Amino acid sequence: MYHVVGGGIAGLAAAHRLRSHGHEVRVIEAGDDLGGLAATYETAGDPIERFYHHLSKSEETIVELAEDLGLGDAVEWRIGKNAYYVDGVVHPLDTPPQILAYPHMSLYDKIRLGLLTKGIDVRGGWPELDAYDDLSEYEDVPVEEFVVEHTTRGVYEEFLEPLLDAKFGSRKEDVSAAWFLGRVQFRGERDLLRGEVLGYFDGGFGRLLDRLVDAVGRERIETGTRVTDVGVADGRVASVTLDGGTGEQTVESDGVVVATMPNVLEALTGHECAVDFQGALCAVVTLPEPLTDTYWLNVAHDAPFGALVEHTNFVPPERYGGDHLLYVASYVQSLDDPLWRASDAAVEDRWLAEIESMFPGFERSSVESFRLSRAPRAAPVYERGYLDLVVPYDLADDVAAGLYYAGMASPAQYPERSLDGGVVAGYECADLIAEQADGADETTGAGRPVGEAGGY
């Protein structure tokens, strides 16, 4: 029996893959809900994720998982309109004419930025194609230094710096150019006539999670139960101790996949991880009418949130009983941040007041509901040297044989964290277990019945 710590998408993917390889598995989730950051709220129609989610075209593994679970037809590719709010004006930035009309960068700025997004380096006087494929070359380069050198000072100050302020705040100078390049590549699929191509599930990501839970088997998943210890004997995982609220019990284990934050790994095994994490606050605001006609609105000024994400400008409001759903979101770099320490009511008041100041036609009295979620570790800070901090999938050399890591500090969540990365990490750990088990079988002459360990 293998145990998976964490019932988010990484843990469920690991359990599903282990089952496909013919192994018995049990998923242990400390909370009452499954899905992690993809957990949902109810609406007047389809459920909505508590934290905004969509797919980029580069996220292929999660799409393959959906197909494997019979949900391939549920993946819808839509246009997500993007805009930038500067000095009281919403500037759409989807099509070449809109980009050319953007008044806060020169034509030369836009050309240099456009070339960078296409992976073309012109600094040597002759275009070098695919110049930025090896992200490790830029792992120790600050974002500002890289952008100014590879584009212009105007691109950095008038376009990118406000986005970095919103995303990383006081930590922006620590962030690696490799992260920036990786994010450009991660979100690089565009329809030149319409805008960015993004994916979403008909019925929401909760539909994928439900199907994944069914594939694992609900009887193999325990919620409201904590793993309090991982027992090691002769250099190998031997047991786990579980606490479901009525007392602890220790059970034998063939191996453990920790598919949650690295602080849990450290608490269970002593393995330290130096990756810093940001907290996030995210509200789903229910409105009777749309606020804008944009999906993703970046905000250039010093607002108490970094972006307004109008979900029902991406997915039709008819899916939600005709309601219009708006995400308001902000990152915090410390849990001592006043925004994090503020009450839900205070956050609501501050955010809605800011929206009123930005959009004079908006009235907070029209808000039908304001549901706020908080995640103390929502995303890593991709600082310079981040690659040296990631936690390997296989922790045999660091802690004990039979211990694996599939959480957000894993290699799959670089250079940007995503649900797809969670699936990849879960699969990687499960495949390592299968490979090592097969090797052990060959050594001992034992083996599973043909067909018992399925594959992908």
C-alpha positions as a Markdown table, in Angstrom:
| # | Residue | x | y | z |
|---|---|---|---|---|
| 1 | Met | 0.0 | 0.0 | 0.0 |
| 2 | Tyr | 1.3 | 3.4 | -1.0 |
| 3 | His | 0.1 | 6.6 | 0.8 |
| 4 | Val | -0.3 | 9.9 | -0.9 |
| 5 | Val | -0.3 | 13.0 | 1.4 |
| 6 | Gly | -2.5 | 15.7 | -0.1 |
| 7 | Gly | -5.8 | 15.5 | -2.0 |
| 8 | Gly | -5.1 | 18.3 | -4.5 |
| 9 | Ile | -4.6 | 17.6 | -8.2 |
| 10 | Ala | -1.0 | 16.4 | -7.8 |
| 11 | Gly | -2.0 | 13.9 | -5.1 |
| 12 | Leu | -5.0 | 12.6 | -7.0 |
| 13 | Ala | -3.0 | 12.4 | -10.2 |
| 14 | Ala | -0.3 | 10.4 | -8.4 |
| 15 | Ala | -2.9 | 8.1 | -6.9 |
| 16 | His | -4.6 | 7.6 | -10.3 |
| 17 | Arg | -1.2 | 6.8 | -12.0 |
| 18 | Leu | -0.2 | 4.4 | -9.2 |
| 19 | Arg | -3.5 | 2.6 | -9.6 |
| 20 | Ser | -2.9 | 2.3 | -13.4 |
| 21 | His | 0.5 | 0.7 | -12.6 |
| 22 | Gly | -1.3 | -1.9 | -10.4 |
| 23 | His | -0.4 | -0.5 | -7.0 |
| 24 | Glu | -2.8 | -0.2 | -4.0 |
| 25 | Val | -3.0 | 3.4 | -2.8 |
| 26 | Arg | -4.6 | 5.6 | -0.2 |
| 27 | Val | -4.9 | 9.4 | -0.4 |
| 28 | Ile | -4.8 | 11.3 | 2.9 |
| 29 | Glu | -6.2 | 14.8 | 2.9 |
| 30 | Ala | -6.1 | 17.0 | 6.1 |
| 31 | Gly | -8.9 | 19.2 | 5.0 |
| 32 | Asp | -12.5 | 18.4 | 4.4 |
| 33 | Asp | -12.4 | 19.3 | 0.7 |
| 34 | Leu | -10.4 | 17.9 | -2.2 |
| 35 | Gly | -8.8 | 19.9 | -5.0 |
| 36 | Gly | -6.5 | 22.3 | -3.2 |
| 37 | Leu | -6.5 | 25.6 | -5.0 |
| 38 | Ala | -9.0 | 24.2 | -7.5 |
| 39 | Ala | -11.7 | 23.7 | -4.9 |
| 40 | Thr | -15.0 | 25.3 | -5.9 |
| 41 | Tyr | -18.0 | 27.4 | -4.8 |
| 42 | Glu | -21.6 | 26.7 | -5.8 |
| 43 | Thr | -23.3 | 29.2 | -8.1 |
| 44 | Ala | -26.7 | 29.5 | -9.8 |
| 45 | Gly | -25.3 | 27.1 | -12.4 |
| 46 | Asp | -21.9 | 25.4 | -12.7 |
| 47 | Pro | -19.5 | 25.5 | -9.8 |
| 48 | Ile | -16.8 | 28.1 | -9.9 |
| 49 | Glu | -13.2 | 27.7 | -8.7 |
| 50 | Arg | -12.3 | 29.7 | -5.6 |
| 51 | Phe | -9.1 | 30.8 | -7.3 |
| 52 | Tyr | -9.2 | 31.6 | -11.0 |
| 53 | His | -8.0 | 28.9 | -13.3 |
| 54 | His | -7.6 | 28.4 | -17.0 |
| 55 | Leu | -5.3 | 26.3 | -19.3 |
| 56 | Ser | -2.6 | 27.5 | -21.7 |
| 57 | Lys | -2.0 | 25.6 | -24.9 |
| 58 | Ser | 1.4 | 24.4 | -23.4 |
| 59 | Glu | -0.4 | 22.5 | -20.7 |
| 60 | Glu | -0.7 | 19.1 | -22.5 |
| 61 | Thr | -0.5 | 16.6 | -19.7 |
| 62 | Ile | -3.7 | 17.7 | -18.0 |
| 63 | Val | -5.5 | 17.6 | -21.3 |
| 64 | Glu | -4.2 | 14.0 | -21.8 |
| 65 | Leu | -5.5 | 13.2 | -18.3 |
| 66 | Ala | -8.9 | 14.6 | -19.3 |
| 67 | Glu | -9.0 | 12.5 | -22.4 |
| 68 | Asp | -8.0 | 9.4 | -20.3 |
| 69 | Leu | -10.9 | 10.1 | -18.0 |
| 70 | Gly | -13.4 | 10.5 | -20.8 |
| 71 | Leu | -13.5 | 14.3 | -20.6 |
| 72 | Gly | -11.5 | 15.2 | -23.7 |
| 73 | Asp | -14.6 | 16.8 | -25.3 |
| 74 | Ala | -15.1 | 18.9 | -22.2 |
| 75 | Val | -11.9 | 20.9 | -22.8 |
| 76 | Glu | -13.0 | 24.2 | -24.5 |
| 77 | Trp | -10.5 | 26.5 | -26.1 |
| 78 | Arg | -11.7 | 30.1 | -25.9 |
| 79 | Ile | -10.3 | 33.6 | -26.4 |
| 80 | Gly | -9.4 | 35.4 | -23.2 |
| 81 | Lys | -9.3 | 39.1 | -23.8 |
| 82 | Asn | -6.5 | 41.0 | -22.1 |
| 83 | Ala | -6.3 | 44.7 | -21.2 |
| 84 | Tyr | -4.3 | 47.1 | -19.2 |
| 85 | Tyr | -5.9 | 49.7 | -16.9 |
| 86 | Val | -3.7 | 52.9 | -17.0 |
| 87 | Asp | -4.7 | 56.4 | -15.8 |
| 88 | Gly | -8.4 | 55.6 | -15.7 |
| 89 | Val | -8.5 | 54.0 | -19.2 |
| 90 | Val | -8.9 | 50.3 | -20.1 |
| 91 | His | -6.5 | 49.6 | -23.0 |
| 92 | Pro | -7.2 | 46.3 | -24.9 |
| 93 | Leu | -4.0 | 44.5 | -25.8 |
| 94 | Asp | -5.1 | 41.5 | -27.9 |
| 95 | Thr | -4.7 | 42.3 | -31.6 |
| 96 | Pro | -1.9 | 44.1 | -33.4 |
| 97 | Pro | -4.0 | 47.2 | -34.0 |
| 98 | Gln | -4.8 | 47.4 | -30.3 |
| 99 | Ile | -1.2 | 46.9 | -29.3 |
| 100 | Leu | -0.1 | 49.6 | -31.8 |
| 101 | Ala | -2.6 | 52.0 | -30.4 |
| 102 | Tyr | -1.4 | 51.5 | -26.8 |
| 103 | Pro | -0.1 | 55.0 | -25.9 |
| 104 | His | 2.3 | 54.3 | -23.1 |
| 105 | Met | 5.0 | 52.6 | -25.1 |
| 106 | Ser | 6.8 | 53.8 | -28.3 |
| 107 | Leu | 6.6 | 51.9 | -31.5 |
| 108 | Tyr | 10.2 | 50.8 | -31.0 |
| 109 | Asp | 9.3 | 49.6 | -27.5 |
| 110 | Lys | 6.5 | 47.5 | -28.9 |
| 111 | Ile | 8.7 | 46.0 | -31.6 |
| 112 | Arg | 11.4 | 45.0 | -29.2 |
| 113 | Leu | 8.9 | 43.5 | -26.8 |
| 114 | Gly | 7.2 | 41.6 | -29.6 |
| 115 | Leu | 10.5 | 40.2 | -30.8 |
| 116 | Leu | 11.3 | 39.0 | -27.3 |
| 117 | Thr | 7.9 | 37.2 | -27.0 |
| 118 | Lys | 8.8 | 35.4 | -30.2 |
| 119 | Gly | 12.2 | 34.3 | -28.8 |
| 120 | Ile | 14.2 | 36.5 | -31.1 |
| 121 | Asp | 17.3 | 38.3 | -29.8 |
| 122 | Val | 18.4 | 41.3 | -32.1 |
| 123 | Arg | 21.0 | 42.7 | -29.8 |
| 124 | Gly | 23.9 | 41.5 | -32.0 |
| 125 | Gly | 22.5 | 43.3 | -35.1 |
| 126 | Trp | 21.3 | 40.1 | -36.7 |
| 127 | Pro | 18.2 | 38.2 | -35.4 |
| 128 | Glu | 19.0 | 35.1 | -33.4 |
| 129 | Leu | 16.1 | 32.8 | -33.4 |
| 130 | Asp | 15.1 | 30.6 | -30.4 |
| 131 | Ala | 17.5 | 32.7 | -28.3 |
| 132 | Tyr | 15.8 | 32.0 | -25.0 |
| 133 | Asp | 15.2 | 28.3 | -25.1 |
| 134 | Asp | 17.7 | 27.5 | -22.3 |
| 135 | Leu | 16.1 | 29.2 | -19.3 |
| 136 | Ser | 19.0 | 28.2 | -17.1 |
| 137 | Glu | 21.2 | 30.7 | -18.8 |
| 138 | Tyr | 19.1 | 33.5 | -17.2 |
| 139 | Glu | 18.5 | 31.9 | -13.8 |
| 140 | Asp | 20.7 | 34.3 | -12.0 |
| 141 | Val | 19.8 | 37.4 | -14.0 |
| 142 | Pro | 17.4 | 40.0 | -12.4 |
| 143 | Val | 14.3 | 40.6 | -14.4 |
| 144 | Glu | 14.9 | 44.4 | -14.7 |
| 145 | Glu | 18.5 | 43.9 | -15.9 |
| 146 | Phe | 17.4 | 41.4 | -18.5 |
| 147 | Val | 14.4 | 43.3 | -19.9 |
| 148 | Val | 16.3 | 46.6 | -20.2 |
| 149 | Glu | 19.2 | 44.9 | -22.0 |
| 150 | His | 17.0 | 42.7 | -24.3 |
| 151 | Thr | 14.3 | 45.3 | -25.0 |
| 152 | Thr | 14.2 | 48.9 | -23.7 |
| 153 | Arg | 13.9 | 50.9 | -20.5 |
| 154 | Gly | 10.4 | 51.9 | -21.7 |
| 155 | Val | 9.2 | 48.3 | -21.9 |
| 156 | Tyr | 10.3 | 47.7 | -18.3 |
| 157 | Glu | 9.0 | 50.9 | -16.7 |
| 158 | Glu | 5.8 | 51.5 | -18.7 |
| 159 | Phe | 4.7 | 47.9 | -19.1 |
| 160 | Leu | 6.4 | 45.2 | -17.0 |
| 161 | Glu | 7.3 | 46.9 | -13.8 |
| 162 | Pro | 3.7 | 47.6 | -12.7 |
| 163 | Leu | 2.9 | 43.9 | -13.3 |
| 164 | Leu | 5.9 | 42.8 | -11.2 |
| 165 | Asp | 4.8 | 45.2 | -8.4 |
| 166 | Ala | 1.4 | 43.5 | -8.4 |
| 167 | Lys | 2.8 | 40.0 | -8.6 |
| 168 | Phe | 5.9 | 40.2 | -6.3 |
| 169 | Gly | 5.7 | 43.5 | -4.5 |
| 170 | Ser | 8.8 | 44.0 | -2.4 |
| 171 | Arg | 10.3 | 40.8 | -3.8 |
| 172 | Lys | 10.4 | 41.9 | -7.5 |
| 173 | Glu | 14.1 | 42.7 | -7.5 |
| 174 | Asp | 14.8 | 39.1 | -6.4 |
| 175 | Val | 12.9 | 37.5 | -9.3 |
| 176 | Ser | 14.8 | 35.6 | -12.0 |
| 177 | Ala | 14.7 | 36.5 | -15.7 |
| 178 | Ala | 14.3 | 32.8 | -16.2 |
| 179 | Trp | 10.8 | 33.0 | -14.6 |
| 180 | Phe | 9.9 | 35.9 | -16.8 |
| 181 | Leu | 10.9 | 34.1 | -20.0 |
| 182 | Gly | 9.2 | 30.9 | -18.9 |
| 183 | Arg | 6.0 | 32.8 | -18.2 |
| 184 | Val | 6.2 | 34.4 | -21.7 |
| 185 | Gln | 6.6 | 30.9 | -23.2 |
| 186 | Phe | 3.9 | 29.4 | -21.0 |
| 187 | Arg | 1.3 | 32.0 | -22.0 |
| 188 | Gly | 2.5 | 32.3 | -25.6 |
| 189 | Glu | -0.4 | 30.9 | -27.7 |
| 190 | Arg | -2.3 | 33.7 | -29.5 |
| 191 | Asp | -4.8 | 34.2 | -32.3 |
| 192 | Leu | -3.5 | 37.3 | -34.1 |
| 193 | Leu | -7.0 | 38.4 | -35.0 |
| 194 | Arg | -8.6 | 37.8 | -31.7 |
| 195 | Gly | -6.2 | 37.4 | -28.7 |
| 196 | Glu | -4.9 | 34.8 | -26.3 |
| 197 | Val | -6.1 | 31.2 | -26.6 |
| 198 | Leu | -7.0 | 29.7 | -23.2 |
| 199 | Gly | -8.7 | 26.5 | -22.1 |
| 200 | Tyr | -11.5 | 25.8 | -19.6 |
| 201 | Phe | -13.6 | 22.8 | -18.8 |
| 202 | Asp | -17.3 | 22.7 | -19.7 |
| 203 | Gly | -18.6 | 22.5 | -16.1 |
| 204 | Gly | -15.4 | 23.8 | -14.5 |
| 205 | Phe | -12.3 | 22.2 | -13.2 |
| 206 | Gly | -14.4 | 20.6 | -10.5 |
| 207 | Arg | -15.7 | 18.2 | -13.1 |
| 208 | Leu | -12.2 | 17.0 | -13.8 |
| 209 | Leu | -11.5 | 16.6 | -10.1 |
| 210 | Asp | -14.8 | 14.6 | -9.6 |
| 211 | Arg | -13.9 | 12.3 | -12.5 |
| 212 | Leu | -10.3 | 11.9 | -11.1 |
| 213 | Val | -11.7 | 11.1 | -7.6 |
| 214 | Asp | -14.0 | 8.4 | -9.2 |
| 215 | Ala | -11.0 | 6.9 | -11.0 |
| 216 | Val | -9.0 | 6.7 | -7.8 |
| 217 | Gly | -12.0 | 5.4 | -5.9 |
| 218 | Arg | -13.7 | 7.4 | -3.2 |
| 219 | Glu | -13.1 | 4.5 | -0.8 |
| 220 | Arg | -9.4 | 5.0 | -1.2 |
| 221 | Ile | -9.5 | 8.7 | -0.1 |
| 222 | Glu | -9.7 | 10.0 | 3.5 |
| 223 | Thr | -10.5 | 13.6 | 4.2 |
| 224 | Gly | -10.2 | 15.3 | 7.6 |
| 225 | Thr | -7.2 | 13.1 | 8.4 |
| 226 | Arg | -3.6 | 14.2 | 8.9 |
| 227 | Val | -0.4 | 12.3 | 8.4 |
| 228 | Thr | 1.6 | 13.1 | 11.6 |
| 229 | Asp | 4.6 | 11.0 | 11.0 |
| 230 | Val | 6.5 | 8.9 | 8.3 |
| 231 | Gly | 8.2 | 6.0 | 9.9 |
| 232 | Val | 11.6 | 4.9 | 8.5 |
| 233 | Ala | 13.3 | 1.6 | 9.1 |
| 234 | Asp | 16.7 | 0.5 | 7.6 |
| 235 | Gly | 16.7 | 3.6 | 5.4 |
| 236 | Arg | 13.3 | 3.0 | 3.9 |
| 237 | Val | 9.8 | 4.2 | 4.5 |
| 238 | Ala | 8.0 | 1.6 | 6.6 |
| 239 | Ser | 4.9 | 3.2 | 8.0 |
| 240 | Val | 2.7 | 6.3 | 8.3 |
| 241 | Thr | 0.9 | 7.6 | 11.4 |
| 242 | Leu | -2.6 | 9.0 | 10.8 |
| 243 | Asp | -4.8 | 11.2 | 12.9 |
| 244 | Gly | -8.4 | 11.4 | 11.9 |
| 245 | Gly | -9.4 | 13.3 | 15.0 |
| 246 | Thr | -10.2 | 10.3 | 17.2 |
| 247 | Gly | -6.6 | 9.3 | 18.0 |
| 248 | Glu | -3.5 | 8.3 | 16.1 |
| 249 | Gln | -2.9 | 5.0 | 14.4 |
| 250 | Thr | 0.2 | 3.7 | 12.7 |
| 251 | Val | -0.1 | 1.6 | 9.6 |
| 252 | Glu | 2.5 | -0.1 | 7.3 |
| 253 | Ser | 3.4 | 1.7 | 4.1 |
| 254 | Asp | 5.3 | 0.6 | 1.0 |
| 255 | Gly | 6.1 | 4.3 | 0.2 |
| 256 | Val | 4.8 | 7.8 | 0.6 |
| 257 | Val | 4.2 | 10.6 | -2.0 |
| 258 | Val | 4.0 | 14.0 | -0.3 |
| 259 | Ala | 1.9 | 16.0 | -2.7 |
| 260 | Thr | 1.5 | 19.2 | -0.8 |
| 261 | Met | 3.5 | 22.2 | 0.4 |
| 262 | Pro | 7.2 | 21.7 | 1.4 |
| 263 | Asn | 6.5 | 22.8 | 5.0 |
| 264 | Val | 4.5 | 19.6 | 5.4 |
| 265 | Leu | 7.3 | 17.6 | 4.0 |
| 266 | Glu | 9.7 | 19.2 | 6.5 |
| 267 | Ala | 7.3 | 18.6 | 9.4 |
| 268 | Leu | 7.0 | 14.9 | 8.5 |
| 269 | Thr | 10.6 | 14.1 | 7.5 |
| 270 | Gly | 12.9 | 17.0 | 8.5 |
| 271 | His | 13.7 | 17.7 | 4.8 |
| 272 | Glu | 14.1 | 21.5 | 4.5 |
| 273 | Cys | 13.2 | 23.5 | 1.5 |
| 274 | Ala | 14.3 | 27.2 | 1.2 |
| 275 | Val | 11.7 | 28.2 | -1.4 |
| 276 | Asp | 9.7 | 31.2 | -0.3 |
| 277 | Phe | 6.0 | 31.3 | -1.0 |
| 278 | Gln | 3.5 | 34.1 | -1.5 |
| 279 | Gly | 0.1 | 34.3 | 0.1 |
| 280 | Ala | -3.0 | 35.1 | -2.0 |
| 281 | Leu | -6.4 | 36.5 | -1.4 |
| 282 | Cys | -9.0 | 36.0 | -4.1 |
| 283 | Ala | -12.6 | 36.9 | -4.1 |
| 284 | Val | -15.4 | 35.8 | -6.4 |
| 285 | Val | -17.8 | 38.8 | -6.8 |
| 286 | Thr | -21.3 | 38.1 | -8.2 |
| 287 | Leu | -22.7 | 40.9 | -10.2 |
| 288 | Pro | -25.9 | 41.4 | -12.2 |
| 289 | Glu | -24.0 | 43.1 | -15.1 |
| 290 | Pro | -20.5 | 42.9 | -16.5 |
| 291 | Leu | -17.9 | 45.4 | -15.2 |
| 292 | Thr | -16.0 | 45.4 | -18.5 |
| 293 | Asp | -15.8 | 43.4 | -21.7 |
| 294 | Thr | -12.3 | 42.1 | -20.8 |
| 295 | Tyr | -11.3 | 38.7 | -19.2 |
| 296 | Trp | -8.0 | 39.7 | -17.7 |
| 297 | Leu | -7.5 | 43.3 | -16.7 |
| 298 | Asn | -4.0 | 44.2 | -15.3 |
| 299 | Val | -3.9 | 47.3 | -13.2 |
| 300 | Ala | -1.0 | 49.6 | -13.5 |
| 301 | His | -1.5 | 51.9 | -10.5 |
| 302 | Asp | -1.0 | 51.1 | -6.8 |
| 303 | Ala | -4.3 | 49.4 | -6.2 |
| 304 | Pro | -5.0 | 47.0 | -3.3 |
| 305 | Phe | -5.3 | 44.2 | -5.9 |
| 306 | Gly | -3.2 | 43.2 | -8.9 |
| 307 | Ala | -5.8 | 42.2 | -11.4 |
| 308 | Leu | -9.5 | 42.0 | -12.1 |
| 309 | Val | -10.4 | 38.7 | -13.8 |
| 310 | Glu | -13.9 | 38.7 | -15.3 |
| 311 | His | -14.6 | 35.1 | -15.6 |
| 312 | Thr | -18.0 | 35.5 | -17.4 |
| 313 | Asn | -16.3 | 37.5 | -20.2 |
| 314 | Phe | -14.4 | 34.2 | -20.8 |
| 315 | Val | -17.1 | 31.6 | -20.1 |
| 316 | Pro | -20.7 | 32.6 | -20.9 |
| 317 | Pro | -22.7 | 33.9 | -17.9 |
| 318 | Glu | -25.5 | 31.5 | -18.9 |
| 319 | Arg | -23.4 | 28.7 | -17.4 |
| 320 | Tyr | -23.9 | 30.4 | -14.1 |
| 321 | Gly | -27.6 | 31.2 | -14.1 |
| 322 | Gly | -27.0 | 34.5 | -15.9 |
| 323 | Asp | -24.8 | 35.9 | -13.1 |
| 324 | His | -21.6 | 37.8 | -13.9 |
| 325 | Leu | -18.6 | 36.5 | -11.9 |
| 326 | Leu | -15.6 | 38.7 | -11.3 |
| 327 | Tyr | -12.4 | 37.6 | -9.6 |
| 328 | Val | -10.5 | 40.2 | -7.5 |
| 329 | Ala | -7.1 | 39.0 | -6.5 |
| 330 | Ser | -3.9 | 40.1 | -4.7 |
| 331 | Tyr | -0.7 | 38.5 | -3.7 |
| 332 | Val | 1.0 | 39.2 | -0.4 |
| 333 | Gln | 4.7 | 38.6 | 0.3 |
| 334 | Ser | 4.3 | 38.1 | 4.0 |
| 335 | Leu | 1.5 | 37.0 | 6.3 |
| 336 | Asp | 2.2 | 40.1 | 8.3 |
| 337 | Asp | 1.0 | 42.2 | 5.4 |
| 338 | Pro | -1.9 | 44.4 | 6.5 |
| 339 | Leu | -4.1 | 43.1 | 3.7 |
| 340 | Trp | -3.7 | 39.5 | 4.9 |
| 341 | Arg | -4.3 | 40.5 | 8.5 |
| 342 | Ala | -7.4 | 42.5 | 7.6 |
| 343 | Ser | -10.8 | 40.9 | 8.2 |
| 344 | Asp | -12.9 | 39.6 | 5.3 |
| 345 | Ala | -15.2 | 42.6 | 5.7 |
| 346 | Ala | -12.4 | 45.1 | 5.6 |
| 347 | Val | -10.9 | 43.5 | 2.5 |
| 348 | Glu | -14.3 | 43.6 | 0.8 |
| 349 | Asp | -14.8 | 47.3 | 1.7 |
| 350 | Arg | -11.3 | 48.3 | 0.5 |
| 351 | Trp | -11.5 | 46.3 | -2.8 |
| 352 | Leu | -15.0 | 47.4 | -3.7 |
| 353 | Ala | -14.2 | 51.1 | -2.9 |
| 354 | Glu | -11.2 | 50.8 | -5.3 |
| 355 | Ile | -13.4 | 49.4 | -8.0 |
| 356 | Glu | -15.8 | 52.2 | -7.5 |
| 357 | Ser | -13.0 | 54.7 | -7.9 |
| 358 | Met | -11.8 | 53.0 | -11.1 |
| 359 | Phe | -15.2 | 52.6 | -12.7 |
| 360 | Pro | -17.6 | 55.4 | -11.8 |
| 361 | Gly | -20.6 | 53.5 | -13.2 |
| 362 | Phe | -20.0 | 50.7 | -10.7 |
| 363 | Glu | -22.1 | 50.7 | -7.5 |
| 364 | Arg | -21.2 | 48.3 | -4.7 |
| 365 | Ser | -24.9 | 48.1 | -3.8 |
| 366 | Ser | -25.2 | 46.0 | -7.0 |
| 367 | Val | -22.9 | 43.3 | -5.6 |
| 368 | Glu | -24.9 | 40.1 | -4.9 |
| 369 | Ser | -22.2 | 38.2 | -3.1 |
| 370 | Phe | -18.5 | 38.6 | -2.2 |
| 371 | Arg | -16.8 | 35.3 | -1.3 |
| 372 | Leu | -13.2 | 35.6 | -0.2 |
| 373 | Ser | -10.7 | 32.8 | -0.1 |
| 374 | Arg | -7.1 | 32.9 | 1.3 |
| 375 | Ala | -4.1 | 30.7 | 0.5 |
| 376 | Pro | -1.1 | 31.3 | 2.8 |
| 377 | Arg | 1.1 | 29.5 | 0.2 |
| 378 | Ala | -0.4 | 30.1 | -3.2 |
| 379 | Ala | 2.7 | 30.3 | -5.3 |
| 380 | Pro | 6.5 | 30.2 | -5.1 |
| 381 | Val | 8.7 | 33.3 | -5.3 |
| 382 | Tyr | 10.8 | 32.5 | -8.4 |
| 383 | Glu | 13.9 | 34.2 | -7.1 |
| 384 | Arg | 17.3 | 34.0 | -8.7 |
| 385 | Gly | 18.8 | 30.6 | -8.1 |
| 386 | Tyr | 15.4 | 29.0 | -7.7 |
| 387 | Leu | 16.5 | 25.8 | -9.5 |
| 388 | Asp | 18.9 | 25.1 | -6.7 |
| 389 | Leu | 16.0 | 25.1 | -4.3 |
| 390 | Val | 13.5 | 22.7 | -5.9 |
| 391 | Val | 12.8 | 19.5 | -4.1 |
| 392 | Pro | 13.5 | 16.3 | -6.2 |
| 393 | Tyr | 10.8 | 13.8 | -6.9 |
| 394 | Asp | 12.8 | 10.9 | -5.4 |
| 395 | Leu | 14.1 | 11.6 | -1.8 |
| 396 | Ala | 15.9 | 8.3 | -1.4 |
| 397 | Asp | 19.3 | 10.0 | -1.2 |
| 398 | Asp | 18.1 | 12.9 | 1.0 |
| 399 | Val | 15.7 | 11.2 | 3.5 |
| 400 | Ala | 14.7 | 7.6 | 2.8 |
| 401 | Ala | 14.0 | 5.2 | 0.0 |
| 402 | Gly | 10.3 | 5.1 | -0.8 |
| 403 | Leu | 9.7 | 8.8 | -0.1 |
| 404 | Tyr | 8.7 | 11.0 | -3.1 |
| 405 | Tyr | 7.7 | 14.7 | -3.5 |
| 406 | Ala | 5.0 | 16.0 | -5.9 |
| 407 | Gly | 4.2 | 19.3 | -4.3 |
| 408 | Met | 4.5 | 22.9 | -5.5 |
| 409 | Ala | 8.3 | 23.0 | -4.9 |
| 410 | Ser | 8.8 | 20.1 | -7.3 |
| 411 | Pro | 10.6 | 20.4 | -10.7 |
| 412 | Ala | 7.3 | 20.3 | -12.6 |
| 413 | Gln | 6.3 | 23.6 | -11.1 |
| 414 | Tyr | 9.1 | 25.6 | -12.7 |
| 415 | Pro | 9.2 | 28.1 | -14.4 |
| 416 | Glu | 5.6 | 28.7 | -13.5 |
| 417 | Arg | 3.2 | 26.8 | -11.3 |
| 418 | Ser | 0.1 | 25.3 | -12.8 |
| 419 | Leu | -2.5 | 22.5 | -12.5 |
| 420 | Asp | -0.7 | 20.9 | -15.4 |
| 421 | Gly | 2.5 | 20.9 | -13.3 |
| 422 | Gly | 0.7 | 19.2 | -10.5 |
| 423 | Val | -0.4 | 16.4 | -12.8 |
| 424 | Val | 3.1 | 16.1 | -14.2 |
| 425 | Ala | 4.6 | 15.9 | -10.7 |
| 426 | Gly | 2.1 | 13.3 | -9.6 |
| 427 | Tyr | 2.8 | 11.2 | -12.7 |
| 428 | Glu | 6.6 | 11.5 | -12.3 |
| 429 | Cys | 6.5 | 10.2 | -8.7 |
| 430 | Ala | 4.1 | 7.3 | -9.6 |
| 431 | Asp | 6.3 | 6.3 | -12.6 |
| 432 | Leu | 9.4 | 6.3 | -10.5 |
| 433 | Ile | 7.7 | 4.0 | -8.0 |
| 434 | Ala | 6.6 | 1.7 | -10.9 |
| 435 | Glu | 10.1 | 1.7 | -12.4 |
| 436 | Gln | 11.7 | 0.9 | -9.1 |
| 437 | Ala | 9.2 | -1.8 | -8.3 |
| 438 | Asp | 9.8 | -3.4 | -11.7 |
| 439 | Gly | 13.5 | -3.3 | -11.0 |
| 440 | Ala | 13.0 | -5.0 | -7.7 |
| 441 | Asp | 10.8 | -7.6 | -9.3 |
| 442 | Glu | 13.5 | -8.4 | -11.8 |
| 443 | Thr | 16.1 | -8.6 | -9.1 |
| 444 | Thr | 14.1 | -11.0 | -7.0 |
| 445 | Gly | 12.5 | -12.9 | -9.9 |
| 446 | Ala | 9.0 | -11.8 | -8.7 |
| 447 | Gly | 6.5 | -10.1 | -10.9 |
| 448 | Arg | 2.9 | -8.9 | -11.2 |
| 449 | Pro | 0.5 | -10.8 | -13.5 |
| 450 | Val | 0.6 | -9.6 | -17.1 |
| 451 | Gly | -1.8 | -6.7 | -17.6 |
| 452 | Glu | -2.1 | -5.9 | -13.9 |
| 453 | Ala | 0.1 | -2.8 | -14.1 |
| 454 | Gly | -1.5 | -0.6 | -16.8 |
| 455 | Gly | 0.4 | 2.1 | -18.6 |
| 456 | Tyr | 0.0 | 5.3 | -20.5 |
